[in-house]
Amino acid sequence: MSNDFVKTLMEHIMEATMIPKAQIERAVGPILSMFLPAVLTETFRTDPVLSGRIEMVCPEFPLKKTHNRQSTNIDWLMYHPGRKMLLMVELKTADTSVNDVQNAIYRQVQDRVRQQGGEFLVTDLEVLRDASKESGKYQYLLEQRIAPFRSQISTCREARLIYLVPKSAQRKVIGHADAVLTFGMLSDAISGPYAEEWKVIHAALCGLDVLSQRSRNQEFMGESVPLAGMNYQDKMPLDAILDLCSARGDAIVVGFSGGRTALENRPLDELVGRQYKWDEVKGGRGKKDPRNWIPGKTFAWVVTRKIARSEGTGQTPARKPTKRSVNWSGMVKFDEMVALCQQHGDDILIGFTGGRPAFANSTLVDLKNRQHYKWDYASSTAKRTRANWLTGKTVLELLRQYHGYEG
C-alpha cells in the first residue's frame, strides 16, 4: 500500500468532518482496527497498569442489555494477556459529550466482570444469536473471534474502559473512563508491516484534535475570533478549570494576564466570576507570551490556597448565583486525606466525582498523584451531589478492597 494512497484516503476522510451528517467514526473505525493492538501496546508501554502486549478480540462487540435481547456495541473489545484484563475501547471523533446511558452500561459490564468473571459476555452473545434474524453473523463472531479467547474471557476478573477522543472532548470525558487518550497521545511509531502507513494515518487523525464545533464555525462563518488567531483550546469557569488542572496538572497552561504574580494579587471574589483560557503544553495552539500563562499545578495551588485562606477567616468566597458555591472545608493531598479518613471515619466526607465506581476504577497511582481532595464534615449543611462524596470509612474500604492499600 503506497503512502500516497493512504494520504489521499485520509484527506478524503478528514474532509468529511466538514460535511453535514457524515459519520467519521464509521470511516475511521475499520482503519484503526488494523493498528489498534500495536498502537495501544506502544502507547501504554510505560503505564503502570496497562503496559504489555494488547490483543484484539473483536470490533463492534455486542453487549446485551439487562432486560431484553437488544445490545449496545462497544467499539472494540480487547484482551491484555499479561494482566489478564479485558479492555473496552470507545471511539469518539467529535467534541460531543459522553452518552451517560451508554457509559453506564459499560460500567455495569465492568462490575459484572469483576464480580463473576467474563463468561456472561459469551453466553449473552449466544442469547443474542438465538434471537436475531442475522444469527449467522453472531455464529461467525462466536467461532472466529471469540473462540480463541473463550477461556481467557471466561476466567477474566478485570476490565478497563478506555476512551479515544479529540482534545476538544477530553475534559468532557475525564472521570467517565479508566483512561482517556487523544489522537495526539497515540504513539506514531509501531512495529509491523504497515508501520510507515500508520505514521501517515496518525498524522491525519491528529487533525481531529484541533477540530470542534466552535472552531469549525469560527473558521467558515466569520465569527469574531478566527481559528488562525486562537492560541488556546477552550474557555471555562473557575470550578471547571480547577477540575481540569487537577486532572491534567502541568500538561496544560492557564491564561492569566500578568501571570502568577497578578493571580496572587487578585482577590478571590474577582476570580470566581470569569472565564479562563487553557491550552495544551505539548502541541498547543498559536503563539503565547509565557508571562501571561501559568502551569496547571501552579494555577490550582494559588487559587485553592486563596479559597482555604478565605474559609479560614470565616469569609465566604463571593460567587455569582449561577455558579457552584464552595461546599467543602479544605483540600488535602492523598496521604493527608487517608489520615483524615482514619481519624474521623464517617464523620467526614471526601469529594470524588463519580463516587464509589470512579474511585474503585481509578489506579492507585492516579489516586496518589491527584492534585488535591476536597473534604468536609458530614454534619455540614452545605449543598452537594451525594453521589460525588464518600464517607471516610468508605474511602478506606475502597482503598483496601480495590487497591490493596492499608495506609
C-alpha positions as CSV (number, residue, x, y, z in Angstrom):
1,M,0.0,0.0,0.0
2,S,1.6,3.3,-1.1
3,N,1.8,6.2,1.3
4,D,0.4,8.5,-1.4
5,F,-2.8,6.4,-1.5
6,V,-3.0,6.3,2.3
7,K,-2.5,10.1,2.5
8,T,-5.2,10.7,-0.2
9,L,-7.6,8.3,1.6
10,M,-7.1,10.1,4.9
11,E,-7.6,13.5,3.3
12,H,-11.0,12.4,1.9
13,I,-11.9,11.1,5.4
14,M,-10.8,14.3,7.1
15,E,-12.8,16.4,4.6
16,A,-15.9,14.6,5.7
17,T,-15.5,16.3,9.1
18,M,-16.9,19.4,7.4
19,I,-19.8,17.5,5.6
20,P,-23.1,17.6,7.4
21,K,-24.4,14.2,8.6
22,A,-21.1,12.5,7.6
23,Q,-20.2,9.9,10.2
24,I,-16.5,9.9,10.6
25,E,-16.4,7.2,13.2
26,R,-17.7,4.7,10.6
27,A,-14.7,5.5,8.3
28,V,-12.1,5.8,10.9
29,G,-13.1,2.7,12.9
30,P,-12.2,-0.1,10.5
31,I,-8.8,1.6,9.7
32,L,-8.0,1.9,13.4
33,S,-8.9,-1.8,13.9
34,M,-6.0,-2.8,11.8
35,F,-3.5,-0.9,14.0
36,L,-5.0,-0.6,17.5
37,P,-3.4,-3.6,19.2
38,A,0.1,-2.4,18.2
39,V,-0.7,1.3,18.8
40,L,-2.1,0.7,22.3
41,T,0.7,-1.6,23.2
42,E,3.2,1.1,22.3
43,T,1.2,3.9,23.8
44,F,0.9,2.2,27.2
45,R,4.5,1.0,27.2
46,T,5.4,2.7,30.5
47,D,1.9,2.8,32.0
48,P,2.0,1.1,35.5
49,V,-1.4,-0.6,34.9
50,L,-1.7,-1.1,31.2
51,S,1.8,-1.8,29.9
52,G,2.3,-5.0,28.0
53,R,1.1,-6.7,24.8
54,I,-2.6,-6.0,23.9
55,E,-4.6,-8.2,21.6
56,M,-7.7,-7.6,19.5
57,V,-10.7,-9.7,20.3
58,C,-13.4,-8.1,18.3
59,P,-14.5,-4.7,16.9
60,E,-18.2,-3.7,17.5
61,F,-18.6,-6.2,20.3
62,P,-22.3,-6.5,21.3
63,L,-23.1,-6.1,25.0
64,K,-26.5,-7.4,25.8
65,K,-28.9,-5.1,27.6
66,T,-30.1,-6.3,31.0
67,H,-33.8,-6.6,30.5
68,N,-34.2,-7.5,26.8
69,R,-32.4,-9.2,23.9
70,Q,-31.1,-5.9,22.4
71,S,-27.5,-4.8,22.6
72,T,-25.2,-1.9,22.8
73,N,-21.9,-2.2,21.0
74,I,-18.5,-1.2,22.4
75,D,-16.2,-0.1,19.5
76,W,-13.5,-2.6,20.4
77,L,-13.2,-5.5,22.9
78,M,-9.5,-6.2,23.5
79,Y,-7.5,-8.5,25.8
80,H,-4.3,-8.0,27.8
81,P,-2.8,-11.4,28.4
82,G,-0.1,-10.2,30.7
83,R,-2.6,-8.5,33.1
84,K,-5.4,-11.0,32.4
85,M,-7.6,-8.0,31.7
86,L,-10.3,-7.1,29.2
87,L,-10.2,-3.7,27.6
88,M,-13.3,-1.9,26.3
89,V,-12.3,0.8,23.9
90,E,-14.7,3.5,22.8
91,L,-14.0,5.9,19.9
92,K,-15.3,9.5,19.6
93,T,-14.3,11.6,16.7
94,A,-16.2,14.8,17.6
95,D,-16.3,17.0,20.7
96,T,-19.6,15.5,21.9
97,S,-20.4,14.7,25.5
98,V,-20.4,11.2,26.9
99,N,-23.6,9.2,26.4
100,D,-24.5,8.7,30.0
101,V,-26.8,5.7,29.3
102,Q,-24.2,4.0,27.1
103,N,-21.4,4.7,29.6
104,A,-23.5,3.3,32.5
105,I,-23.8,0.0,30.5
106,Y,-20.0,-0.1,30.1
107,R,-19.6,0.4,33.8
108,Q,-22.1,-2.3,34.6
109,V,-20.2,-4.7,32.4
110,Q,-17.0,-3.8,34.3
111,D,-18.7,-4.6,37.6
112,R,-20.1,-7.9,36.4
113,V,-16.7,-9.0,35.1
114,R,-15.1,-8.2,38.5
115,Q,-17.8,-9.9,40.5
116,Q,-18.4,-13.0,38.4
117,G,-15.9,-13.3,35.6
118,G,-16.4,-12.7,31.9
119,E,-18.3,-15.9,30.9
120,F,-21.6,-13.9,30.7
121,L,-20.2,-12.0,27.7
122,V,-20.1,-15.2,25.7
123,T,-23.4,-16.6,26.9
124,D,-25.0,-13.3,26.2
125,L,-23.8,-13.5,22.6
126,E,-25.5,-16.9,22.3
127,V,-28.7,-15.4,23.6
128,L,-28.5,-12.5,21.1
129,R,-27.7,-15.0,18.3
130,D,-30.8,-17.1,19.0
131,A,-33.0,-14.0,19.0
132,S,-31.5,-12.4,15.8
133,K,-32.5,-12.6,12.2
134,E,-28.8,-12.4,11.5
135,S,-27.9,-15.4,13.6
136,G,-25.1,-16.3,11.1
137,K,-23.2,-13.2,12.0
138,Y,-23.3,-14.0,15.7
139,Q,-22.2,-17.5,15.0
140,Y,-19.3,-16.2,12.9
141,L,-18.4,-13.9,15.8
142,L,-18.5,-16.8,18.3
143,E,-16.5,-19.2,16.1
144,Q,-13.9,-16.8,14.5
145,R,-13.4,-14.1,17.1
146,I,-14.5,-15.3,20.5
147,A,-13.4,-19.0,20.4
148,P,-9.7,-18.2,20.5
149,F,-10.2,-16.2,23.7
150,R,-13.1,-18.2,25.2
151,S,-11.2,-19.5,28.3
152,Q,-9.4,-16.2,28.9
153,I,-12.7,-14.2,28.7
154,S,-14.5,-16.7,31.0
155,T,-11.9,-16.6,33.7
156,C,-11.1,-12.8,33.5
157,R,-11.9,-10.8,36.6
158,E,-10.7,-7.4,35.5
159,A,-11.9,-4.9,32.8
160,R,-10.9,-1.4,32.0
161,L,-12.7,1.3,30.0
162,I,-10.7,3.5,27.6
163,Y,-11.9,6.4,25.5
164,L,-10.2,7.7,22.4
165,V,-11.3,11.2,21.8
166,P,-10.2,14.6,20.3
167,K,-8.6,17.1,22.6
168,S,-11.7,19.2,22.4
169,A,-13.7,16.5,24.0
170,Q,-11.1,15.3,26.6
171,R,-12.3,17.4,29.5
172,K,-15.8,16.1,29.0
173,V,-14.7,12.5,29.2
174,I,-12.3,12.7,32.2
175,G,-13.8,10.8,35.1
176,H,-16.0,8.7,32.9
177,A,-13.3,6.2,31.9
178,D,-10.2,4.5,33.4
179,A,-8.0,6.0,30.6
180,V,-8.7,8.9,28.2
181,L,-6.5,9.2,25.1
182,T,-6.4,11.9,22.5
183,F,-5.3,11.1,19.0
184,G,-2.1,13.1,19.6
185,M,-1.3,10.9,22.6
186,L,-1.2,7.8,20.5
187,S,2.2,6.5,19.6
188,D,3.1,7.3,16.0
189,A,5.8,4.5,16.0
190,I,4.8,0.9,15.9
191,S,6.4,-2.3,14.6
192,G,4.9,-4.5,11.9
193,P,4.5,-4.5,8.1
194,Y,2.4,-1.2,8.0
195,A,4.5,0.9,10.3
196,E,5.1,3.7,7.7
197,E,1.4,3.8,6.7
198,W,0.4,4.2,10.4
199,K,2.6,7.3,10.6
200,V,0.6,8.9,7.8
201,I,-2.7,7.8,9.3
202,H,-1.7,9.0,12.7
203,A,-0.7,12.4,11.4
204,A,-4.1,12.8,9.7
205,L,-6.0,11.7,12.8
206,C,-4.2,14.3,14.9
207,G,-6.2,16.8,12.9
208,L,-9.3,15.7,14.8
209,D,-7.7,17.0,18.0
210,V,-7.9,20.6,16.8
211,L,-11.5,20.4,15.5
212,S,-14.5,21.4,17.5
213,Q,-18.0,22.7,16.8
214,R,-16.7,26.1,17.8
215,S,-13.6,26.1,15.6
216,R,-15.5,24.9,12.5
217,N,-17.9,27.7,12.8
218,Q,-15.3,30.3,13.6
219,E,-13.3,29.3,10.5
220,F,-16.1,29.3,8.0
221,M,-18.8,31.6,9.4
222,G,-16.6,34.6,10.1
223,E,-17.0,34.8,13.9
224,S,-15.1,37.4,15.8
225,V,-12.1,35.3,16.6
226,P,-10.7,33.5,13.6
227,L,-9.3,30.0,14.1
228,A,-5.9,31.1,12.9
229,G,-5.7,33.7,15.7
230,M,-6.7,31.4,18.6
231,N,-3.9,30.4,20.9
232,Y,-6.0,28.3,23.4
233,Q,-8.2,25.2,23.3
234,D,-11.2,26.5,25.2
235,K,-12.6,28.7,28.0
236,M,-14.2,27.6,31.2
237,P,-15.3,29.0,34.6
238,L,-13.1,28.7,37.7
239,D,-14.6,25.5,39.1
240,A,-14.2,23.7,35.8
241,I,-10.6,24.9,35.2
242,L,-9.6,23.8,38.8
243,D,-11.0,20.3,38.0
244,L,-9.1,20.3,34.7
245,C,-5.9,21.4,36.5
246,S,-6.4,18.6,39.0
247,A,-6.7,16.0,36.2
248,R,-4.0,17.3,33.8
249,G,-1.6,19.2,36.1
250,D,1.3,20.8,34.2
251,A,0.3,19.2,30.9
252,I,-1.8,22.3,30.5
253,V,-1.3,26.1,31.0
254,V,-4.0,28.6,32.1
255,G,-4.1,32.1,30.6
256,F,-4.0,35.0,33.1
257,S,-2.7,38.4,32.2
258,G,0.4,39.2,34.3
259,G,0.9,35.5,35.2
260,R,1.3,34.1,38.7
261,T,2.1,37.4,40.3
262,A,-1.1,39.0,39.1
263,L,-3.1,35.9,40.1
264,E,-1.6,36.0,43.6
265,N,-2.5,39.7,44.0
266,R,-6.1,39.4,42.7
267,P,-8.8,39.0,45.3
268,L,-10.8,35.8,45.3
269,D,-14.1,37.4,44.6
270,E,-12.7,38.8,41.3
271,L,-11.6,35.3,40.2
272,V,-14.8,33.3,40.6
273,G,-17.0,35.0,38.1
274,R,-14.7,34.9,35.0
275,Q,-13.8,32.5,32.2
276,Y,-10.2,31.1,31.9
277,K,-8.4,30.2,28.7
278,W,-6.4,27.0,28.7
279,D,-4.2,25.1,26.3
280,E,-2.0,22.1,26.0
281,V,1.7,22.4,26.8
282,K,2.6,19.9,24.1
283,G,1.1,20.7,20.7
284,G,-0.7,23.8,21.9
285,R,-2.2,26.4,19.6
286,G,-0.6,29.6,18.4
287,K,2.0,31.9,20.0
288,K,2.0,32.7,23.6
289,D,3.7,35.2,25.9
290,P,4.9,33.0,28.8
291,R,4.4,35.9,31.2
292,N,0.6,35.5,30.7
293,W,0.3,31.7,31.1
294,I,0.5,29.7,34.3
295,P,1.2,25.9,34.6
296,G,-1.8,24.0,35.7
297,K,-0.5,22.8,39.0
298,T,0.7,26.3,39.9
299,F,-2.7,27.9,39.0
300,A,-4.6,25.3,41.1
301,W,-2.3,25.8,44.0
302,V,-2.6,29.6,44.1
303,V,-6.3,29.5,43.8
304,T,-7.0,26.7,46.3
305,R,-4.8,28.4,48.8
306,K,-6.8,31.6,48.4
307,I,-10.0,29.6,48.9
308,A,-8.5,27.9,52.0
309,R,-7.4,31.2,53.5
310,S,-10.9,32.7,52.8
311,E,-12.5,29.8,54.5
312,G,-10.1,30.1,57.5
313,T,-11.0,33.7,58.1
314,G,-14.7,32.9,58.0
315,Q,-15.3,34.8,54.8
316,T,-17.4,33.0,52.2
317,P,-16.0,33.4,48.7
318,A,-18.4,35.5,46.6
319,R,-19.8,33.7,43.6
320,K,-22.4,34.6,41.1
321,P,-25.8,32.8,41.8
322,T,-25.4,30.7,38.7
323,K,-22.0,29.3,39.8
324,R,-21.5,26.4,42.2
325,S,-20.9,27.6,45.7
326,V,-18.0,26.3,47.8
327,N,-19.1,23.2,49.7
328,W,-16.0,21.9,51.3
329,S,-13.9,22.7,54.4
330,G,-10.5,22.2,52.9
331,M,-8.3,20.5,50.3
332,V,-5.6,18.0,51.1
333,K,-3.1,15.6,49.4
334,F,-3.5,11.8,49.3
335,D,-1.6,11.0,52.5
336,E,-3.4,13.8,54.4
337,M,-6.7,12.6,53.0
338,V,-6.1,9.0,54.2
339,A,-5.0,10.3,57.7
340,L,-8.3,12.3,57.9
341,C,-10.3,9.2,57.0
342,Q,-8.5,7.1,59.6
343,Q,-9.0,9.8,62.3
344,H,-12.6,10.8,61.6
345,G,-14.2,7.8,59.7
346,D,-17.9,8.5,58.8
347,D,-17.7,12.0,60.4
348,I,-16.1,13.4,57.3
349,L,-16.8,13.3,53.6
350,I,-14.3,13.2,50.7
351,G,-15.2,14.6,47.3
352,F,-14.7,12.4,44.3
353,T,-16.5,12.9,41.0
354,G,-18.3,9.7,40.1
355,G,-18.4,8.4,43.6
356,R,-17.7,4.8,44.5
357,P,-17.4,3.4,40.9
358,A,-15.0,6.2,39.8
359,F,-12.8,5.8,43.0
360,A,-12.7,2.0,42.6
361,N,-11.9,2.1,38.9
362,S,-9.0,4.7,39.3
363,T,-5.5,3.3,39.6
364,L,-3.6,3.8,42.9
365,V,-1.0,5.8,41.1
366,D,-3.7,8.2,39.8
367,L,-5.2,8.5,43.3
368,K,-1.8,9.3,44.9
369,N,-1.0,11.8,42.1
370,R,-4.3,13.6,42.3
371,Q,-3.7,17.3,42.8
372,H,-6.0,17.5,45.8
373,Y,-9.0,16.0,47.6
374,K,-11.9,18.2,48.8
375,W,-13.2,17.3,52.3
376,D,-16.0,18.4,54.6
377,Y,-17.6,17.4,57.8
378,A,-20.5,15.0,57.4
379,S,-22.6,17.3,59.7
380,S,-22.2,20.2,57.3
381,T,-25.4,21.6,55.8
382,A,-23.6,22.6,52.5
383,K,-25.5,21.6,49.4
384,R,-23.7,18.9,47.4
385,T,-24.4,16.0,45.0
386,R,-24.2,13.0,47.4
387,A,-23.1,10.6,44.7
388,N,-19.8,12.6,44.4
389,W,-18.9,12.4,48.1
390,L,-17.7,9.4,50.0
391,T,-17.5,8.9,53.8
392,G,-14.1,8.4,55.3
393,K,-14.8,4.7,56.1
394,T,-15.9,4.1,52.5
395,V,-12.7,5.6,51.2
396,L,-10.6,3.3,53.4
397,E,-12.7,0.3,52.4
398,L,-12.3,1.0,48.7
399,L,-8.6,1.5,49.1
400,R,-8.3,-1.9,50.8
401,Q,-10.7,-3.8,48.5
402,Y,-9.7,-2.5,45.1
403,H,-6.1,-1.2,45.6
404,G,-4.7,-3.3,48.3
405,Y,-3.7,-0.1,50.2
406,E,-3.8,-0.2,54.0
407,G,-2.3,3.3,54.7
